[in-house]
């Protein structure tokens, strides 16, 4: 095992860190306060390659590994958690189109997604199908050379501002094998967008419901084959879980660095807070849990890159642990700031609000435990998960 980053990975990290420091961090508080979706910044991210990190190179992506992408997303999240989280979702869409669309469809859409010219939304969750995603009811009926799409999706990031929707819809019977995935242009007649949701965090990206009312989609826009949609969605979510986990790590890293600076500067009882052993112990625990989370995320990414049969379990472990640990580190950092951590002049309260949702989306952490436990209870699992 080699835990050192390669020269290329260091270059990716440094590029992402510079972008975060100059293009994201200075504006993150205003984007949050005014609920601005920073389209120009997202386009510049596309120019840097950040909109197609693991999209195939033949369609304009960088073709990086999931480990490489995790390193990039961690640095970007330290600048703005919410905007980076949207970028991870966009990358999932860009990758799915570039990897599973028919060649002519991929050629028409994937390069524009990878460059950031077009933005994507991933449409799986429904009002009645959250954790039980296989029970989704949005339906796509085949009619000649088209599908006619009816139903609704909920909590869709980028909805109303994105250009491309990857929609999971039922084309067959009940259960996961009746679900297919479709590329749907976001301005297709019959698509209606709900109000922009008022959220606790993630305010630099819009979240809306989407309703499909007899929306006609070319049959050629099917991703993979009919009935493969749920499997493709789960492949996307394995990577998505790593991405959200690493966003939690990046935000926690920023919080830890801010808290470390603060306790060295803040004086109480005639000495810096950093001189108190209780503060030192708290910092030590924060750093230890943060590094453990980072390494588990990178291990899961390595498992996914190497097509391990246990990759999904590792992705679930990484998502569960890193999002819980990341939230805890940010909360501890806010506590070290005292009352200052609670006011918006400092970024700690925003870090906390933005990180909280990571324990819910891409599968709740309770569902992550279900995935892990089911794998553990299979014959031979204890021999492979070691």
N, C-alpha and C positions, 0 to 999 in steps of 0.2 A: 504494500500500500504506500502511496506517495501522496501526502496531503499538501504538498507545495503546488502553487499555481504555475501553469506553464507560462512561457513568455507571451503567447497569444492571449491567454486568460488575463494576465496582468494588464495587457494593452486594452482589452475590452473593459476591464474593471476601471482603469484610469479614465478611459473615455466616458464611461457612464458616470463616474464620480464628478468629472468636470461639468458634464451636462446638468447633473443634479444641482451642483453648486451655483451654476450661472443661469440656468434656464428654469429650474423648478423651485428651489428653496426661496429665492427672493420674492416669489409671487404666490406661494402656496397659501399664506394666510388670507390674502385678498380673494383668491379664487374660492376659498372656503367660505369666507364671510359673504361674498356677493354671489355665490353659487354660479361661478363662471366655468363653462366647459372650454378649456384653452385650446381651441382648434389650431391656431397658428403654431403653438408650441408642439402640439401633436404632429403637425406637418414637419416641423424641424426635427422631431424625434425620428420621423420616417426617413429624413435625409441622412440621419446618422445610422440607419439600419435597424433601429429599435422597434419598428413595426412589423418586421419579418425575421426575427432572430433565428427561428428554426424552420421557417418556410423553406421549401426546397430551392436550391440555387437556380435551377432552370426556370423558375418563375420569379426571379428577382430577389429572393430571400438570401439570408446569409448562410443558411444550412447549418447552423451551429448545433451543438449538443444541448440537451436539457441542463446539463451541469453548467455549460458556458452561459446559457440564458439565465440561470439562477444567480450567477455571479453578477450579471448586468442588472437584473431586477432588484437585487439587494441594494446596490448603490443608488439606483434611481429612487427607490422607496424612501431612502434617507432624505431626499429632497422634497418629495411630495407623495405621500402614501396613496392618496385617492387617485391622482392622475396616473401613477404607475400601475395601480390595480386595474384601471381601465386598459392600459397598454397590455397587460397580461391577457385580458379577455380578447382584445383585438388580435393579439398574436395567436391565440387559440383558433380564432376564426380564419385568419390568414393561413395558418398551417393546415387546417381541415380542408379548405378549398384547394390549396396547392397539392395536398396529398391524396384526396379522395374524389375530387371532381373529375369528370371526363376531360381528356387533354384539351379539347377545344374550349371548354368552359373554364378550366383552370387558366389557360393562356389569356382568356379575356378578362378575368377578374383578379387572379392571385397577384400579378405584378403590381397592380394599382393598390391592392391592399398592403403588400409588402413595402411599398414606397411611402405609404401614409396618404396617398392621394385620396383613397377611399377608406372609410372607417367601418368596422364591423361590430355586430352584436350577436351574442350567442343566446338562442331562445329555446330553453328546455323547461324551466319552471312554469307551472300554471297555478291559478288560484286554488285548485283542489289537488295538485300534484307537486308537493315540495320534496320532502325526503323520499316519498314513494314515487319517484320519477317515472317508473314503468307503468303507472296507472294514468298517464297523461291522456287527455281526451281530444286535443286538437286533431282534426282529421284531414287527410289529403286523399281525395277520390280521383282515381285515374279516369280521364275522359279523353280518349284519342291520344294526341301528342302532348297532353298537358295534365297537370294535377290541379284540382280545385280545392283550395285550402279554406277551412272554417275552424274557428276556435279562438282561444285567447292565451296569452302568455303574461306572466307577472314578474316584477322585479328585474326588468331587462335593462342592463347597463348600456348607456349610449343611445337608447331608444328615442327616436324623434330627431336625433342629430346624426346618426350613423347612416351609411349608404347600403350596407349589405347585411342581411339577416341569415344566419344559419339556423333553420327551424326544424325541430324534431316533431314529427306528426305521425299519426296512426294511419297506415296504409293497409293494414291487415287486421287480424283478430286481436284479442286481449293479450296483455303481457308484453314483455320486451321484444319478442320476435315479430311483433306486428308494427314496429316503429321504424320509420325511415327518416333520413335527413335530407333537407332540401336547401339549396341556395335561393334566397328570395330577394330581389332588389327591393330596397326599403321604400321606394316611392311607387310601388305597384298599386294600381287602383284596387280599392277594397280594404286597404290596410288603414287602420285608425289607431292613433296614439292617445293614451290617457294623459291626465295631468302629470306634471313633474312632481314626483313624491318629495315631501319634506322629510329629510332624514337626519339622524343623529350625527352622522359623519358621511364621508365619501361625497362631499358637496361639490367637488369640482367635476363631477360627472353626473349627467341626468339619469334618473331611473324612472321608467314608465311601464304601464301595462301596454300590451299590443293586442288588438283585436283583428282577426282575419275574417272578412265577410265575402265569401265567394271570390277569393283571390286566385287568379289563374297564373300558374307557374309552368314554364316549359318542362316537360318530362326529362329533357336532357340535363336539367339542373339538379337531378338526384345525385347525392353524394354516396359513392359505393353502390351497392345493389339494394333493391327493395328488401326491407326487413333487417338491414344492417345498421339502421340509424342509432339504436340504443347502444350497440357495441361501439360505434364510432363516438357517441356522446361520452361513454365511459372512458375511452382512450383519451379524449380531450380533457376529461376531468382528472385523470391521473396527472397529466401535465399541469392542469389548472391548480390542483392541490399543492404541487410543488411551488408554483408561482405565487400563490397566496401566502403560503408558509414563508417563502423568502421575503415577501413584502413585510410580513410581521417582523422578521429578523432585521431587515434594514431599518425599519422604524424604531425598533428597540435599540439598535446600535446608535442611532441619532439621539435617542433619549438618554442612553447611558453616557454618551460623550457630553451632552448638555449638563447632566447631573454631576458628573465628575468635575467639570469646570466650575459649576455653581458652588459646590461644597468647598472648593479650594479658595474661593473668593469671599464667600459669605461668612461673616464673623458673628459669633454668639458666645456670651460668657467669656469674652476676652481672647478667643482663639478661633481659627477657621473651623467650620463644621467638619472638615476632613480630618481634624485631629481627634475627633471622638471615635472610640473603638466601635461603638454601635453603628456609626455611619460607615466605617471601613468594612465591617462585616456585611452590611447591606450591599455595598458596592461589589464586594467579592462574590456574593451569591448571585447578584445580577449578571456579572461577567461570566460566571461559570455556567449558568443556565443558558445564557445567550450563545456561548460557544458550543454547548451541547446541542442546542437547537440548530445552529448553522451546520454542524457536521452531520446531523441526522438528515437535514434537507439535502445536503450534497450527496450523502450516501443513497438516498432515495432517487435522486436524479441520475446517479451512476447506474443504479439498478434499472431504471427506465431506459437509459441509453443502451444498455446491454441486453435488453429484452428478457430480463429475468422473469421466470414464472411467478416470482413473489413480488414483482414490482408494484402491483396495486396495493399490497399490504404495506410495503415500505412507504409508498406515497401517503397512505392513510395515517401511518404512524407519524410521519414527518409533519403532515398537516395538523394532526391533533396536538402533538407536542409543541411545535414551533408557534402555533397561534396562541395556545395557552401560555407558553413561556414568554412570548413576545408581549402579550397584554400585561402579564405580571411585571415584567421589567419596566414597561412604560408607567404602570401604576406606581411602582416603587420609586421611579425617578420623579414622578409628580409629587410624591410624598416628601421627597428630599428638598424639593423647591418650596414646601410649605404653601402658604397662601398665594405666593407668586405663581405656583404651578396651576392654580385654578383660574387665573385671569388670562385673557386672550392676548395680552402683550407678549406672552411667552408661548412657545409652541407645544408645551406638554399636554395641555387639555385637548388640543387638536390631534396630537399623536394618539391619545387615549381613545377619542371618539372614532378616529379612522381605523384603528386597529381592532376595535371591538367586534365589528361585523365579520372579521376573518374567522371567528369561531363558529359562524353560522353558515356562510355561503360555501359553495363548492362541496356541499355535503356537510351537515352539522358535525360537530365533534362527537356527538353521540352516535351518529351513523358511522363515523370513522372507527369507533370502538366496535361496532357491530362487524364491520369488514375485517378488522384485525382478529376478533374473537372467532369468527367463522373459519378463517384460515388456520388459526391455531388448533381448532378442533378437528381439522381434517387429518386423515392418516398420513403420517410421515412429515407433517408440517414442522414438528419440533426439530427435525434433523436438518431441514432446509433453512429455517429461520435462526441460524446460529453461525 
